[in-house]
Amino acid sequence: MLHKNSPKRYYIDNAIYFITTVTYDRYPWFKEDLLCRLFIDDLELCAAIKNFTIIGYKINPEHVHLMIQPKEKHDFSEISVR
C-alpha cells in the first residue's frame, strides 16, 4: 500500500534522469580519493549489468549526483532496486 503522500514517478522512454543520493548520516566517505575511485568502478560495473548509460556524475564528500539514461525496458526504479 502506498503512503497517501508518496512521490509520483514518471517514466519516459529515452529520458535522462537526475538522481541524488546521500551517505548514511551524511558521513563524508568521499573525501578519500580511493573511495571515490571505488564508487566510480562500482557505478560503471552496475551500468553494464543493469543496462544504463552514465551521462554524468558529481561526487561530493557526503552525497552523489547522477545523470543516467536507462536502456530498453528498464526504468530507474528497477536499476536501483535489483
Buried (B, 14 or more C-beta within 10 A) or exposed (E): EEEEEEEEEEEEEEEEBEEEEEBEEEEEBBEEEEEBEEBBEEBEEBBEEBBBEBEEBEBEEBBBEBBBBBEEEBBBEBBEEE
